[in-house]
Structures are given as C-alpha cells and as structure tokens.
C-alpha cells in the first residue's frame, strides 16, 4: 500500500537557518521539496535561497577532495576483518564538528599521506595483471615456434618473421616463397615444421634491408605474424621464449607483494578514508540543498514531505530544539499535488518482489492518490505462470532450485527478489500440475500410477488439457475478462480520486461494455429459456450504454480503446497456447525416450526435460509479465514522478 504523506512547511528567522538545516539532515525524515521552479515561475512570493560565495568555494574544495579520496578508496581493498562501527561513528562525529577550514586541512593531510603510494601500487598491480595476461597468450605460441627457432641462426644483417598457419594451408608456402624471393632478390629462406595435428610453425629469414618491404607485403596479404611484446621484439625467438617464461614465473611473486602492501594499507586506512568520504558527501549534500529553499528579507521557508505517522515526532523535534522560533505547518494537499508527491510503499514481505518488479518495469511506483496494485500482481503473476506450466515435476524442480538459491544467497538482494517472485510461481505450477494431472509430461491417472478418487459419488480425476482444449481456452478467456474488467474498475477509481472525471467516464463506459458482454455470455451458457432473454436484453443494454459513454467522452479514442479491450481479452489465449505447447513438448520427449534403449532413453529424457525446464521458467514469465504489465496494468496504472528520498546523513554507516 502507499504510505500516506504529509506536506510540511517550516518558517523561521534566517539567523538560525543553518541550525535548522543541520537538524533536518540529522533527523533524515523530510523529503526536501525544491521550490526553485515555483519561485522562478512566480507561483510563490519568495526569493530563492542562495549559496554565498565562501560556501560555494568550500563546496568546490570539498568536491575536489572527494574525487581524490574516492580514487584512493577504489584502489584499496575492503578489510577482511569486520569494521568497528563504534569507532567509525566516533571518527565521523569528530570530523563533522570541524569547521570547513579545519576539515579541509585534516582531509588534505590524510590524502597526502596515502595518495602517491596507493596510486603507484594500484598502477603496479594493474600493469602486472595486464602483463601476465599478455604473456600468457604469447607463451604457447613461442612454445610451438621455439624448437624451430633453435635451428635458425640470424646475425645483424638478417631479420626473421614467425608465422603459425593451419596445416591445410601448408601448400601455400611455396607461393609465398616465390613472392618473397622477388622482393628480397632471392635472399630469403623459409623453414617450417608441423607442431601438432592442426598447426605448422614457419620462420622466414631475409636480408634486413628488405625488412620494411617484407612486412608491408605480409600486411597487405593479411598474413598473421607472431608479433612479440616490445621488450622481446629484438630477441631471437628461442631467447625470447626463455626470457618470457622467466618473466611469467617472477610476476606472481611480485604481484603478491604489491597486493600484500595494499592489504596492509587497507587495514590501516580504509575505515578512516571511508569515514572522511561520508563526511564530505554529507557536507556537500547540505550545501547543495540550500538553493531548494525560499527566503524573504528576514525569514527562510522550507517545504518537504514525510509520512503522516511521523508528523507528531517531527513537530516535537523542531519544538524541542527551536521552540516558537520555527513555525511548523502541515499544508493541505489535493489531486493537483499528487503527481509531485513523493511515493513510499509499505507492503508485506511476500508482496515486495512484485512491488519492485512492478515499479521497475512500469517506470516508477504508482502515483500518489491511486491504488497500489502490488498485492494484486503478487497473486496474478503466479496464477498465470502456474496455468501455463501446470506440471508437478517441473514445478517441484523449480521450487527446489529456487529455495536453494534463496538460502544460499541471503545477502544478495537481486537473488532474493527473483526467488521471492518465482517461488510462488513454482508452487502455483505444482498446484495446476495436480489439476492437469501432469508429471514431466506424463499423466499418472491415465498411466494407472494414481487411482481416481471417489468422493460422495463423484469420481475425482485430472483434467487432460491435451485431449480437451475448450475448457482451457474458456479458463484463459475467463481470466482475461475478469482481470481486464477489474483493471478498468481500478482505472475508474483512480480517475475519480485524481479528479480526472473524463477518464472516469471512459473507464466506466468500457467496464460497462465488458460487464454487458459477460451477462450475455453467462445467459447463453448457463440460464434456462425463461430468464435468458431478459438477462440478454439487460446485457445488451449495459453494453450499449457503456459503448456510448466511451464514445461520448473518449471520441475516436473511445472506439479505439473498445477494440483494445477485445484484442486484450484475446491476448489471454496465449495462456492456453503456450501452456498447451509446453504440455505437448513434454509428452513428445517421453514418447521419444520410450522408443529408445533404456539407458539412452533415460539420458535423452533427462537432457530434453532439462532444456524444457529452462524454457518453462523464461517463456511463461515473459507472457505472465506481459499480460500483467500491458493488458492489465495499462488499464489503470499511472507512474509517479517522485520517490520518497528523505534528506539524511550517511552518519558514518558502513559502506564499501
């Protein structure tokens, strides 16, 4: 649900403005409203609060120090031992109480002690790791060439080039020799040997005065040469190979020394540096907030938002600190303020994954004043997923993997969100699997693995969706009709709440159109001849009134939206189509495996069922989200322009 928000206004004398600002920053509950646009537009009879010149200079200085500090922290490592949070908070408070000049001096002193050494160590680590990767690519190449290189003796008058060619192109070496003889006046020799089943090593030796012409020719012909790193280019290939191997052997030890020194520096400096970073961030944030406020000649004006439940404590906090010097008003808000009202959601834990996905994919949390559909989505997504998958075996495997991932990655928010979303979906797949009677594509009731249940004269057995498609189609269309009708009703309620009456009439008309259609369908399917004509007449009347209302208030768009309702309802047939194709695919896997020898059939079934399991996770998820987002959500959802982000300090809390 959306947290009820209150819009607060603080008015006080300018001589205590910075004390009030610091208290708000410390409390961390008020979402600051930026008054600059309203002031510039003439909506408020105020002047914009300005950052004075010396404050601006201090802010720029702190921003420069923060950039240098973050560069140092990036080079260090998070210490393996836990950080003493009490000591961290103590350091934070000590630094926060310093004036800007003393703080800048303290930060500069710390940076000067560690910046140069940290930078050089980080650069050395990066260079060594890059060199190890580079040499690792060259060593196997030189290893292939090296036996051949030992046979070649070159002097200062000769140059050499090494090539690695596929053995199937070995015959082209004769043509290459003729071309090079023409370039070098027959001062060229080519020696080659097969180094493995696929590769031939080639070394060409030629007069050094022809080196430029030879290299140019090879480049034009796109011949791949073995080009060594610069420090090895002037060495014979066999010598370069020996030195490269030695360098690769020495690098890990040198790299470990650099890493050890960085870790030692991290243990000494990491907590202090990150605490200083937090102080600088908070100081900059506090100064950056100043232009968001209004002022008169003698007073300041601050407006912002906080949850209604926090208003009493907020008033008490201001009163205890400033008494009657600061006036705190709770301003009235109406539908005109909803678009700019910051939104906070408070839902049950099992609903939070759906709330997160909804906000992310719909471009923001639902607009203030409208209905939060998080719980509806938390139910409808697993329902659609289960209707599509509908297999006990696939659902059970999914659920086992999801539970393992969830308990294995408790500290990873994204995994918790994904598993929180997919866990109910997998459970729904198991329940629908019982309804369909499917277990990895097999039907236990039809195989006599499970006997039908006789209860009160009724024989309870599974519904085989492969043999009888009509009920599945009716289930899919029925869900579509119910969900879209519900979406239109929600849209009408949202429009009434936000005082968009034209939209309310259009949504109401479309809802009436659908409700009338439902009455006609029910009368045709369930009612007897006596009452059927009456219900059909009522349904037709409701449909007609709804269509007229949609056209009256929506014009051509009303007609378009009526067509969209029909096509949107038909979109729910994808539940039947995708689910049925999944069931047929699973059945086909079993039949294929039955026609094979036992061991081969089991292996083939395991492979294809595993592949199908992956498809059974992604495909239904895409379709379930599409139906929820576009068809259902599109009928009522309006995204907010703002999210509740209170003005607060980091407070020296642990952060990487």
N, C-alpha and C positions, 0 to 999 in steps of 0.2 A: 504494500500500500504506500501511497505518497504521504510523506511526513508533512503535517500542517505547518506552514511557515508564517512567521510574523515579520512585518517590516518595521524596523526601529529607526528612530531619529534621535540623535544626540546634539544638543546645542549648549555651548559653554563659552566662557571668555578665552580669547586667543592665547593669553599668557600661560594657560595650563594645557594647551592643545597637545604638546608632545608627551605630557604625562598621561593624558587620556589615550593617545595612540599607543603608547607602550603597554598600558593596561589591556587594551583590546588585543594587542599582539600576544601578550602573555596568556590571556584567557583562551584565545583560539576558538571562539564560538561564533563570531559575527562574520558573515559573508559580506564583504565590502561592496557597496554599490558605487559604480563610477558615475559621478554627477557631471563630468566634464561635458558630455554631449548635450545634456539637458540645459546646462548653463550657456553653452555656446549657441544653442538653438533659441535661447530666450524663454525657455519654459520655467526657469527658476530665477527669482530676483536676487541672484548671488553672484559673487566673483569666484573664479577658480582659485583654489589654494595653490601657491607656487612654492617651488623649492628654491630657497635663497642660494646665492652664488657660492658661498662657502660650503653649504651642504652638497651642492652639485659636484664641487671639486672633491669633497670627501668620498662621495659615491663613486666617482670615476676612479679615484685612487684604490678604493676597495675592490672594484671590479677588476682592475689590473692585477692586484694581489691575488684575487680569487682564481684568475686564469692561470697564474704561475703555480698556485697551490694545487689546483686540480691536476695539472700536468705532473707534479711530483707524486701525488697520491696514485695516479694511474700507473706510475712506474713501480710502486711498491706492491707488496702482497698483503692480503688480509691475514693477520697473525693466526696461527692455528689454535693458540690458546684463547679462551674467552676474554672479552674486554671487560674491564672493571667499570660497570656503568655508574657506580657511585663516584669514582674518581673522575670519570668523564663529565658527569654533571657538575662536579665541583670546579673543574677546569673551565667549563662553559660559563658558569656564573662569574668566575674571576675575570675572564676576558670580557664578558658582556658589560661589566661595571666600569671598564676603562673608557676614558673619553676617546674620541676619534684619533687624536694625535698619538696618544699612548698606545692605542690598539694597533695603528699602522706601524709604529716603531717595533712593537713586540712581534707582529707578523713578519715584518721585513727581516728582523733578527733571526727568526726561526728559518725562514726561507733561505737566507744567505748561508746558513749552516749546512743545509742538506741539498740545495738545488743542484749545484755543479756536480757533486759526487753521484747523486741519484740519476741525473741526466746521462752522465758518462757510463754508468753501469747499465742503465736501460738500453743505451745505444749499443754497448758492447754485447749485451745479451741478444738483441735483435740481429746484429751483424753475424754473430756466431751461429745462431739458429738458421739464418738465411744461407750462410756458407755451408753448413752441414747438409742442408737440403740440396744445394747446388752440387757439392762434391759427391753426394750420394747418387746423383744422376749420372755423373761422369765416370765413376769408378768401374761399373760393369762394362761401359763402353771401352775404356782403356784396357780392362782385363782381357777383352776379346782381341784387341789390337796388339797388346804388349808382346805376345810370342813372336808375331811377325815383325814388330818393330826392332827386336833384338838382332834380326838378320840384316837390318839396314844400317849402314854407317854413313852418316852425312857429315859434310865439312861446311865451312863458312861459305863456300861457293855454291852450295846446293840448298834447296828448300824442299820440304816434303808436306804432303797433304794426306790425311787418312780419311777413308770412306767406309761406311758399313752399308752393304747392298744386300737385297734379298737374293738368295741363290738362283731363283728363277730368272733373274735379270743378269746373271753372270756372263752370258754370251755377249752382252752389250759392251763389255770391257775392251774387246778388240776394236770396235768402232771408236771408243773413247781414246784408245792408244793412238790411232791414226790421226785424230783431230789434234791431240796434244803434240805429236811429232811435228805436225805442220806449224804449230805455234812456237815450239821450242827448238826448231831446226834439228830434230831428232835427238835432242838432249833430254830425254825423258825415259824413265823406266817405271813399270808398274809391276808390283809384286802382290799376289793375293793368296789367301788360304781360306778354307772353309772352317769356321769356328764352331758351328753347330749345324743342325739339320736345315735351318732356315736362313742362316746369315753367312755372308762372305766378307772377310776383312780385306781391305785394299789399301796399300800405301803407294803413293806416286812420288817419285823423286825427280827433280828437274833443276836446271840451272837457275840460280837465284835472280838473275837479271830478267828472267821470264815470269817471275812470281806474280806481278800485277796482272799480266795478260792471262795467265792460267786461272787465277782466282776470278777474274772478270768473266772468263769463258764458263767456268763451273757455275757461277751465279746465274748467268743468262740461261744455262741449260737446266737450272733447278736441281743441280746435283747436291745432295745433302752431305756436307762436310762435317767432320768431327772438329768442332771449334772448342778449344780448351779455355778455361778462365784465364784472364790476362796474366796472372803471375806464373802460369805454366806454358804460355804460348811460345816462348823462345827455347824451350827444352825439347830434346828428343822425346818421343812418345814413351819409351821404356823408362827414362829417367823421371818424366812427369808422373808416370804411374806410381813409381816407388814413393815419390815425394807426396803425391796426393794421398796415398794410403797412410803415410806417416801423419799427415796433417789431420786426416779424419780420426786417427787414433788419439791425437793430442787434444782435439777440440772438446770432447765431452768433459775432460778433467778441468779445462779452463772455464768452460761454461758453468760447471758445477760450482767453481769458486765464486764466479760472479753472482750466481743465484743465492749462494750462501750469504754473501755480503749483503745482498738486497734483503734477504730474510732477516738478517741481524739488524739492519737499519729499520725494517718494518716493525720489529719488536720494540725498538726504542722510540720511534717517531710516529707510528701510524695513528695511535689514539690522539696524540696532541694535534697532528695535522688535520685529521677529520673533524676534531672539535673546533679548531680555528676556522675550518671551512664552513661549519654550521653557523658560527657566529657571524662570519662575513655575509653569508646568504641571508641571514635574518636582518642584519643591519641594512643591507641593500634593499630587501623587501620593504622594510619600514619606510625608508626614504622614498622608494618608488611609489608607495601608496599615497603620498601627500597630494599629488595632483588630482586624485579622485574625489577630493573633498571640496566643500564650498566654504565661503567666508563672507563676512561683512567687514566693516571697518574695525569692529571690536570683538566679533564673535566668530566661532567656527561652526560648521554644520557637517555632521557625519550621518549617513544613512546606510543601512545594511539589513541583512536578513539573518534570522536564526529560527530554529524550531520553536513552535509555540510553547512546548513544555519547558523550554529554557528561559522564557521571558522573566519569570519571577526571580530566578537566581541572577540573571543579568542585571535587572534593576537593583537588586540588593548589592551586587558587586560595585556598581557605579556609585550608589548612595554611600556605601561604607567608605569608599575612597575619597569621594569629592563632595559628599553631602548635597546641599542645594545649589552648588556652583554649576553642576551639569544637569540639564533637564533631559529626561528620557521620555520620549513619546512613542506610543505604538500607533502607527499610521494605518488607516483603512486601506484595504486592497480590494479591487474588483476585477471583473473579467478583462479590463484593459491592461492590467498588470500581469496577467497570467503568463504571457509569452516571455516576459523578462524575469519572472520569479524563479530563483534557483531551486532545483528539484533534488530531493533526497528520498530514497526508497528504504523502507523497512519491511522486510518480508521474512517469513520462516526460512530456516536454513535449507530445506529441501526445495524451496522455490527460487533461491538465489541464483543457481546456474541458469535457469530460464530467464530470469531478470537480466542477467549480464548479457546473454546472447541476444535477447530482445533489444536492449539498449545499444549494443554494438552494431547489429545489423540494420536497425531502423534509424540510425543516425542520431541517437540520443535517447535519454529517458523520456517517458511520457510527459507531455506538457502539464504544468501545474493546473489544477482545477478539473482535469479529465480523470478517467478511470484507469487505474494501473492494472493491466491485464496479465501481470506476471503469473499469478496463480492459474489463470485460465490456460496460458501457454504451457505451464508445467504439467497440466493434465492432458491437453490436446496433442502435444507433440508425442509423448509415449503412446497415446491411443492410436494415432495414425501409424507410427512406427510398428507397433505390435500387429495392427491389421495387415500390414504389408508383409512382414517377416513371418509371423504366425507359425513358428516351429519350435517345439520343446528343446530339441537337440541344439540348434543354432543359438537359441536364447540362453540356454544353460552355459554353453561355452563362452558366449559373450559376457555373461554375468560373472563367470569365474575370472576371466581376464580383467574385467573392469574392477572387481573387488581387489584383485592382486595389485593392479596399478594404483588403486586408490590408497591402499595401506602401505605400499612401497614408496610412494611419493607424497607423503603428508605435507612436506614443506614446499611443494610446487603448486602455486595457485592455479595455473592453467590446467594441470592434470586433474586437480580437484574439481574444477568447473566442468571439464569434459566428462569425467566419470560420474559426477553428480547429475549430468544431463542424460548420459547413456545408461546409467544403472536402472532407473525406472523404465526406460525404453526396452532394455533386455528383459526385465521382469514382465512387461506387457507382451513381449514376443512369446514368452513361455506360456502365459495365460491364454493367448489366442492360439498357441500351438495345441493346447488342450482342447480348445473349442473346435479347431480344424482337424484334430487328431493326427498331427504330423510330427514325426521324429526323424530328422535328417532325411526328409522326403518320403519316408515310409509311413504307412497308416497302420498303427498297431492293432486297431479294432478290426480292420479288414484282413490283417495277417493272422488273426486269432491270438495275437500276443496278449491282448487285453479283451476280456469278455464284456459285451454290453451290459449295462446296469439296469435292472428292473426296479422301478420305484413307483409305488402307488398305481400300478397298472400301466405306467409309461416306460418305454424302453429308451434309455438314455445312451446315445452313441454320438460319435463325432460327425461334424458337417464336412464332407469332402468337397472342397471348393473346385477341384479339377473336374469333378463329374457334374456339378450343378452350379453354373456360373451366375444364374439370375439372382439368387439371394445375396451373393457377394456384391453384385452390381447395385442392388437395392440398398444394401448396407452403406456402400460408398456414397451413393447419391443422397441417402437419408442423412448421413453425417454432414455432407456438404450443405444441404438445405438448412439443417439446424444451425450449423456454425455460421453460415452467412447471414441468416436471419438474426442470430444473436449479435453478430458484428454490426449489422445495421441498427439494431436497438441500442447498442453501446454508442454508436456514432450519433444517434439522435440524442441520447442523454448528454454526451459530451458537448454537442452543439447547443443544447439548452443551457448547460452550465456556463458555457462561454458566451452566451447571448448571441450566437450566430443562428438566428431563427430561420433564415432562408435555408441553411444547411439542414436544420432540424426537420423542416417540411420535406425536403428532398429525401432525407434518410427515412423519414416516416412513411412517405409515399412508396419508396422501394420496399420497405418492410411490409407494408400492406399488400403490395403486389405479390410478394412471396407468400405471405400468410394466406391470401386468397387461393393461390395455386396449391398450397398444402391442403386446404379444405377440399378442393375439387379432387385431388388425388386420393385422399382418405375416403371420401364418399364413394369413389369408384371402386376402391379395393375392399372396403370393409362394411359399408352400410347397405341395408336392405332397400328394396324398391320403394317402400313407403316414404322414407325420410330422405332418400338420396337426392331427389330433385330439389328439395328445399335447401339442403346443405350446398349443393352445386350452385344454386342461384345466389346464395349468400356469398359463396366463394368467388363467383364471377363478379358480383357487385364490389366486393372488397378489392379484387384485382383491378377493376376498372377505376375505382376511386383512387387507389394507390398510384396507378399509371398516370392519371390526370394530374394528381398532386406533383408527381415527379416532373411532368412536362410543364406544368404551370410555374413552378418555382425554379426548375433547372433548365428550361428551354431545350435546345438541342442536346445539351449535356445530360439532361434528364433521360432523354431517349437513349443516348449512348450508355449511360450507367445501367439502364434497364437491360440492354443487350449484354453488358458486362456481367450482370447478375446471372444471366442464363449461361454464358460461357464459363463463368467462375464455378457455377454448380457442376457443369460438365467436367471441369478440371479435376474434380474429386474422383472421377472414374480412373484416374491414374493409380489410385489405391488398389482398385481391382486389377488393372492391367499389370502393374509392376509386381503385385503380390502373386498373381496367377503365374506370371512368367518365372518368378523365383521358385514356386512350387513345382512347376513343370521341369525346370532345370535340375532341381534336387532329385526328382523322380527319374529323370534321364540318367543321372550319374549312377543311381542304384541299378538301373536296368543294364547299363553298360558294364558295370562291375560284375553283375550276375553272369554275363556271358563270357567271362574270362576265368582262367585258372584261379584257384582260391587265393594264393599269395599275391599274384599280380592284381587280381580284382580288389583285394583289400588295400594294396598300395595305391592303386588308381583312384579308389573311392576316397581315401584319405587326402590325396593331393587335390582332387577336384572339389571335394567338400570344403577343404581349407580355402581354396580360391573363392568358392562361392560364399564362404563366411565373410571374407573381406568385402565382397560386393554387397552382402546382406547388411553390412554396417553402413557403408557410404551411400549407396543408392537410396534406401528408404529415408536416411537422414536428410538428403538433399530434397526429396519430394515432400517430406513432412515439414521441413522448414519453409519450403516454397508455399505450401498451402497456408501455413500459419502467417507468413510474412505478407505475401501478396494478396491472396484471396481473402483471408480472414482479417488480417491486420490493416489492410488497405481500406477497409470499410469504416474505420473509426480512429486509427492511430495518428496522433499528432506529436511530433518530437519537440522537446523543449530546447530553447536556445541557451539555457544556462544550467549548470550543475552546482549544487551546494558545495562550495570550497571555502571553508572559513579561513580568515586571516589569522595565521598561527605561526608560532616559532617552531623550529626543529627541536629546540630545547636540549640540544646535545645528545639526542637519541642515537642509538646505534644505527649506522648506515654504512654501506660499502662504498 
